[in-house]
Amino acid sequence: MNVRLKFKEIPTEKTLFQITRTGEWVTERIALHEYLRMESGIMAEIYLWRDSSNIFVNGEVKGTMMLKCVRCLSEFPYEIMKDFSLIFFKKEETDTASDEMELTDENIEAEFLNGDILDLEGIITEQVVLSVPDYPKCSADCPGLCPQCGSNLNTTECGCRQEKIIPTFNKLKDVFPKKVTGG
């Protein structure tokens, strides 16, 4: 299936495109491959249509990727299920004005079509990257790694002394030393 469509090839009526790619295909296209890899392939359902100067894209991407937890560095599966809606403006070839234009509320999330071709694979890749959480965690209560010995606290109890010190107030312990009590 051709996933690079010329503007005139895009239907004027809402049309469904179903695109499936392997996990390796997605992993190769994403620059974050050392932090994530696709466990399964990616499935995209994209509804696409156009008018005389705009392309409208609504869709969803689904798949499973393996991410590394920012706390314990363990890999864990993360389900992608991302809906998206995009508008591409076709830039007229006769338009010699500058690239500046005032954006309204209705077109603030729109993009300009580069050239005359819409790349559906590029849209899929972009949506997969946007679905990756900023700080992926294997669980909300992941204790992470021991700051002293580096053990994964999800799997072992290392026995290191864990002081609960808020880093902001760490210097105050030197100002107010512990009182020695004796008999």
Secondary structure, DSSP 8 states (H G I E B T S, - for coil): ---EEEGGGS-SS-EEEEEEE-HHHHHHH-TTTTTEEESS-EEEEEEEEE-SSEEEEEEEEEEEEEEE-TTT--EEEEEEEEEEEEEEEE--TT--S-S-----GGGTT-EEESTTEEEHHHHHHHHHHHHS-SS--SSTT---B-TTT--BTTT-----------GGGTTHHHHS-------
